[in-house]
Amino acid sequence: MKYSHIVQGIFIKRVNRFIAHVLVDGIEEVVHVKNTGRCRELFIAGRIVILERAKNPERKTRFSIIGIYKENCLINIDSQVPNSVVFEALLANGISEITNTTMVKKEVTYGKSRFDLYFESADCRGFIEVKGVTLEENGLVMFPDAPTLRGTKHVLEMMKAVEEGYKGYIFFLVQMKGVKSFSPNNKTDPGFAAALRLAAQKGVILLAYDSLVTEDEIVIGDRVEIVL
């Protein structure tokens, strides 16, 4: 996934889920935040952020935050990009667990949920629900960083799909490099964590991959160990 018109800025403050203030070329700009999660460990005054300039010159905010440096690690925080990264990887056979697909579609409805991806191959068909991961502590990455009833619903619905003969994947795209393992965030959302453990027992396949992140690009990296 490639970005265009990238600039650096210095983070000042976050006003709400969607809006932050950033210093860009010496000017305090009101910018869009492309992640509605808490990200409290990331949005710290003085940190360098990466912004994409809006293509629409009439948009109220001229820039969107897509990344932030946490010490020397660049973390992509764009919550809209993980689906595209996994989609591109599937088309390029970049995910060793899901290869030789004959069809890949985005945003496909199943039951009362809409899964991020649907795929078909010569011997199976299935759904993939993609979750972007930005929360990191001492090399351990976790999801979610805020309670997510919607995320739990997706996990439970994926179990139903597997019961009906589909392949079912919950795919955690870690939006950074250099992590040790992934775990569900038991403290923040014990319900989601419990649902994920149950899904693994019921045949839903859990995958976690890290990402190669630069200021203007994010692509899939290597598989990350999952610790439930």
VENZI-V262748 format. One record per backbone hydrogen bond with DSSP energy under -1.0 kcal/mol. NH is the residue of the N-H (numbers start at 1). CO is the residue of the C=O. If there is no record, write none. Layout:
nh:NH co:CO
nh:NH co:CO
This chain:
nh:3 co:216
nh:7 co:51
nh:9 co:49
nh:10 co:23
nh:11 co:47
nh:12 co:21
nh:13 co:21
nh:15 co:19
nh:16 co:19
nh:20 co:31
nh:21 co:13
nh:22 co:29
nh:23 co:10
nh:24 co:27
nh:27 co:24
nh:29 co:22
nh:31 co:20
nh:32 co:63
nh:33 co:18
nh:34 co:65
nh:42 co:39
nh:43 co:39
nh:44 co:42
nh:46 co:11
nh:47 co:44
nh:49 co:9
nh:50 co:67
nh:51 co:7
nh:52 co:64
nh:53 co:5
nh:54 co:62
nh:59 co:56
nh:64 co:52
nh:65 co:32
nh:66 co:50
nh:67 co:50
nh:68 co:75
nh:69 co:48
nh:70 co:73
nh:73 co:70
nh:75 co:68
nh:76 co:175
nh:77 co:66
nh:79 co:34
nh:81 co:78
nh:85 co:81
nh:86 co:82
nh:87 co:83
nh:88 co:84
nh:89 co:85
nh:90 co:86
nh:91 co:87
nh:92 co:88
nh:93 co:90
nh:94 co:89
nh:98 co:95
nh:102 co:120
nh:103 co:120
nh:105 co:118
nh:107 co:116
nh:108 co:115
nh:110 co:113
nh:113 co:110
nh:115 co:108
nh:117 co:128
nh:118 co:105
nh:119 co:126
nh:120 co:103
nh:121 co:124
nh:126 co:119
nh:127 co:167
nh:128 co:117
nh:129 co:169
nh:131 co:171
nh:133 co:173
nh:137 co:140
nh:140 co:137
nh:141 co:181
nh:142 co:135
nh:152 co:148
nh:153 co:149
nh:154 co:150
nh:155 co:151
nh:156 co:152
nh:157 co:153
nh:158 co:154
nh:159 co:155
nh:160 co:156
nh:161 co:157
nh:162 co:158
nh:163 co:159
nh:164 co:160
nh:165 co:162
nh:166 co:161
nh:167 co:125
nh:169 co:127
nh:170 co:205
nh:171 co:129
nh:172 co:207
nh:173 co:131
nh:174 co:209
nh:175 co:133
nh:176 co:174
nh:180 co:139
nh:181 co:139
nh:182 co:225
nh:183 co:141
nh:185 co:143
nh:186 co:184
nh:189 co:185
nh:193 co:189
nh:194 co:190
nh:195 co:191
nh:196 co:192
nh:197 co:193
nh:198 co:194
nh:199 co:195
nh:200 co:196
nh:201 co:197
nh:202 co:198
nh:204 co:199
nh:205 co:168
nh:207 co:170
nh:209 co:172
nh:210 co:222
nh:211 co:176
nh:212 co:219
nh:214 co:217
nh:218 co:1
nh:219 co:212
nh:221 co:210
nh:224 co:208
nh:227 co:182
